[in-house]
Amino acid sequence: MRRTYIVTLTCADRIGIVADVAGCLAAQDCNILESGQFGDGVVGRFFMRSVVEAPNALTLDALRLAFAPVAARYGMDVRFYDQAAPTPTVIMVSRLGHCLNDLLFRARIGALPIDIRAVVSNHEDFRDLAEASGVPFHHLPLDAGKAAQEARLIEAVEASGAELIVLARYMQVLSPELCARWSERTINIHHSFLPSFKGAKPYHRAHALGVKLIGATAHYVTSDLDEGPIIEQAVERVQHSLSIADFVAVGRDIEAQVLARAIKWHAERRILLNGSRTVVFP
């Protein structure tokens, strides 16, 4: 019997990293099934993701301990994951449910390696949808104020054991404190008209100005609104003959697709942060 683990690391770039990593893994009777490396010559950082097949007796803690000398030698930020374990996830949504519906379906058919532990919303609109999928639904309105609502939000997320938080068209701005608390594990989706069309009805204004490209951006959340490290983007060309409803439909579909890809890559540990940018291994 063999286990499959994912190892990700980043450190200052220098000669010998790949050789020492491979040697350490081989010494633990690990077979490298997949490996990606990237050296950023501008900032002098090295990034690596490997999928390894390990003996069943080799636990993650044992592998981490065996790898410690190599990590110390290069000053690595190294992380270890069990590939078979789906990522515990909470989805947050407001009144646009296309991304939520898509993610629930993808998770149910095994297309996303995530375990959706809860759906949280400031509205009741999608309780039936979540509960029909067997997912607990938490209605957290803003009646008592934002601070009180965020305290309940933290409680719900932490009780679920979620590692990943997805803002699937959650139309509330998270406080800087909450952004910091969930740093590097909160993914947001928005249309790619920003910063041109901020606020309500962006597709209506894009249609009025004859926009020819509609797109979406998925990114990690930071306290800088809609400006966190970008994970994935896509665009689709539109024509003058399309109606406002057509624009909205195109945007809805592309938002769902881009968000699903970003979540899949996060759950597969393909994304490493490089300052304000991301390294995404194919």
C-alpha positions in Angstrom: 0.0 0.0 0.0 1.2 3.5 -0.9 0.1 7.0 0.0 0.2 10.1 -2.2 1.4 13.4 -0.7 1.9 16.9 -2.1 5.0 18.9 -1.1 5.2 22.6 -1.8 8.1 24.9 -1.0 9.6 28.3 -1.6 13.0 29.7 -0.7 15.8 31.9 -2.0 17.0 30.5 -5.3 20.3 28.7 -5.3 22.1 25.7 -6.8 21.3 22.3 -5.4 17.7 22.7 -4.2 16.1 20.2 -6.6 18.9 17.6 -6.1 18.6 17.8 -2.3 14.8 17.6 -2.4 14.8 14.6 -4.7 17.5 12.9 -2.6 15.6 13.4 0.6 12.4 12.0 -0.9 14.3 9.1 -2.4 15.8 8.3 1.0 12.3 8.0 2.4 11.4 5.5 -0.4 9.2 8.2 -2.0 8.6 8.1 -5.8 8.1 11.5 -7.4 5.0 11.3 -9.7 4.8 14.9 -10.7 7.1 17.9 -10.1 7.0 21.6 -11.2 9.7 24.2 -10.5 9.9 27.9 -11.1 12.8 30.3 -10.4 11.8 34.0 -10.4 15.0 35.7 -11.4 13.6 39.2 -10.6 13.1 38.5 -6.9 15.5 35.6 -6.6 12.9 33.2 -5.3 12.5 29.5 -6.1 9.1 27.7 -6.1 8.4 23.9 -6.3 5.5 21.6 -6.1 5.9 17.8 -6.1 3.4 14.9 -5.9 5.1 11.9 -4.3 4.1 8.3 -3.7 5.1 7.2 -0.3 5.1 4.0 1.7 1.9 3.5 3.7 3.9 3.5 6.9 5.3 7.0 6.2 3.0 9.5 7.8 3.0 13.2 6.9 4.6 14.0 10.3 7.3 11.5 9.6 8.0 12.9 6.2 8.0 16.5 7.6 10.5 15.4 10.2 12.8 13.7 7.6 12.6 16.8 5.4 13.5 19.2 8.2 17.3 19.3 7.6 16.8 20.2 3.9 14.2 22.8 4.8 16.6 24.3 7.4 19.6 24.3 4.9 17.7 26.4 2.4 15.5 28.4 4.7 12.4 26.9 3.0 8.8 27.6 3.6 7.7 24.0 3.0 4.2 22.4 3.4 3.0 18.8 3.2 -0.5 17.6 2.3 -2.3 14.4 1.9 -3.6 14.3 -1.7 -6.5 12.1 -0.8 -7.9 14.5 1.8 -10.5 17.0 0.3 -10.1 20.6 1.4 -12.7 21.6 4.0 -14.5 24.6 2.6 -17.1 27.2 3.5 -18.9 29.1 0.8 -20.2 32.6 1.4 -23.0 34.0 -0.9 -25.5 36.9 -1.0 -28.3 37.0 -3.7 -26.5 35.8 -6.8 -26.4 32.0 -6.7 -24.8 30.9 -10.0 -21.4 30.3 -8.5 -22.8 28.5 -5.4 -25.0 26.2 -7.5 -22.0 25.4 -9.8 -19.7 24.6 -6.9 -22.3 22.4 -5.1 -22.7 20.4 -8.3 -19.0 20.1 -9.0 -18.3 19.0 -5.5 -21.1 16.4 -5.5 -19.8 14.8 -8.7 -16.2 14.8 -7.5 -15.0 17.4 -10.0 -13.6 19.5 -7.1 -11.4 18.0 -4.3 -13.3 20.0 -1.6 -15.6 19.1 1.3 -18.2 21.8 1.5 -18.9 22.1 5.3 -21.3 25.0 5.2 -22.9 27.8 3.2 -23.1 31.2 4.9 -25.2 34.1 3.6 -26.5 37.4 4.7 -29.8 36.5 3.1 -32.1 33.4 3.2 -32.4 33.0 -0.6 -30.3 29.9 -1.0 -31.1 27.9 2.1 -33.2 25.4 0.1 -30.4 25.0 -2.4 -27.7 24.3 0.2 -29.8 22.0 2.3 -31.0 20.0 -0.8 -27.3 19.3 -1.2 -26.9 18.2 2.4 -24.9 21.2 3.3 -25.7 23.2 6.5 -26.9 26.8 5.9 -26.1 29.7 8.2 -28.2 32.9 7.8 -26.1 35.7 9.2 -27.9 39.0 8.6 -26.3 42.4 9.2 -29.2 43.5 11.5 -27.0 43.8 14.6 -24.2 45.5 12.7 -21.1 44.4 10.8 -18.9 43.7 13.8 -21.4 41.4 15.4 -22.1 39.7 12.1 -18.4 39.1 11.5 -18.1 37.6 15.0 -20.8 35.1 14.2 -19.2 34.5 10.8 -15.9 33.6 12.4 -17.7 31.3 14.8 -19.4 29.5 12.0 -16.3 29.1 9.9 -14.1 27.9 12.7 -16.8 25.5 13.9 -16.9 23.9 10.5 -13.1 23.3 10.4 -12.8 25.0 7.0 -9.4 25.6 5.6 -10.7 27.4 2.5 -13.3 30.2 2.4 -14.9 31.0 -0.9 -16.7 34.3 -1.6 -19.1 33.1 -4.3 -20.6 36.5 -5.1 -20.7 37.5 -1.4 -21.6 41.2 -1.7 -20.1 42.4 1.6 -16.6 43.8 2.1 -14.7 41.9 4.7 -13.0 43.9 7.5 -9.2 44.3 7.4 -9.1 42.2 10.5 -11.0 39.3 8.9 -8.9 39.5 5.7 -5.8 39.2 7.9 -7.3 36.3 9.9 -8.1 34.3 6.7 -5.1 35.4 4.7 -4.0 33.1 1.9 -7.1 31.0 2.2 -10.0 33.2 1.0 -10.9 33.3 -2.7 -13.1 35.9 -4.3 -14.6 36.2 -7.8 -15.6 39.3 -9.6 -16.2 40.6 -13.1 -13.1 41.9 -14.9 -14.5 45.3 -15.7 -12.9 46.7 -12.5 -11.9 49.4 -11.9 -14.0 50.9 -14.6 -17.4 49.7 -13.5 -17.5 49.6 -9.7 -20.7 49.2 -7.8 -24.2 48.0 -8.9 -25.2 46.8 -12.4 -21.7 46.7 -14.0 -23.0 44.7 -17.0 -25.7 47.4 -17.7 -23.0 50.1 -17.8 -20.7 47.9 -19.9 -23.5 47.3 -22.4 -24.2 51.0 -22.5 -20.6 51.8 -23.4 -20.3 49.0 -26.0 -17.8 46.8 -24.2 -16.5 44.0 -26.4 -14.9 41.7 -23.8 -16.5 40.3 -20.7 -14.3 38.6 -18.2 -13.9 37.4 -14.6 -11.1 37.4 -12.1 -10.5 35.0 -9.1 -8.1 36.2 -6.5 -7.0 35.8 -2.9 -8.7 38.3 -0.6 -6.7 41.1 1.0 -7.6 44.3 2.7 -7.1 46.0 -0.6 -10.6 45.6 -2.1 -10.6 43.4 -5.2 -6.9 43.8 -5.6 -5.5 40.6 -4.0 -3.1 38.2 -5.8 -4.7 37.0 -9.0 -5.2 33.3 -9.4 -7.1 33.0 -12.6 -8.8 35.1 -15.3 -10.7 34.5 -18.5 -12.5 36.6 -21.1 -15.1 36.1 -23.8 -15.8 38.4 -26.7 -19.3 39.8 -27.1 -21.0 41.6 -29.9 -23.1 44.7 -30.3 -26.2 42.5 -31.0 -26.3 41.1 -27.5 -28.8 42.4 -25.0 -28.0 43.4 -21.4 -29.5 40.0 -20.3 -27.1 38.3 -22.7 -24.2 40.2 -21.1 -25.2 39.1 -17.7 -25.6 35.5 -18.8 -22.1 35.5 -20.4 -20.7 37.0 -17.2 -22.5 34.6 -15.0 -21.1 31.6 -16.9 -17.5 32.8 -17.0 -17.5 33.8 -13.3 -18.6 30.2 -12.4 -15.9 28.7 -14.6 -13.0 30.9 -13.4 -14.0 30.5 -9.7 -14.1 26.7 -10.0 -10.7 26.6 -11.6 -9.2 28.8 -8.9 -10.7 26.6 -6.1 -9.5 23.4 -7.8 -6.0 24.7 -8.1 -6.0 25.8 -4.5 -7.3 22.5 -3.3 -4.6 20.7 -5.4 -2.0 22.9 -3.8 -0.9 24.3 -7.2 -0.8 27.9 -6.1 2.2 29.5 -4.3 2.2 33.2 -3.3 5.0 35.3 -4.7 4.5 38.7 -3.1 1.5 40.3 -4.7 1.5 37.7 -7.5 0.9 33.9 -7.6 2.8 31.0 -9.1 0.3 28.5 -10.4 1.7 25.2 -11.4 -0.2 23.5 -14.3 
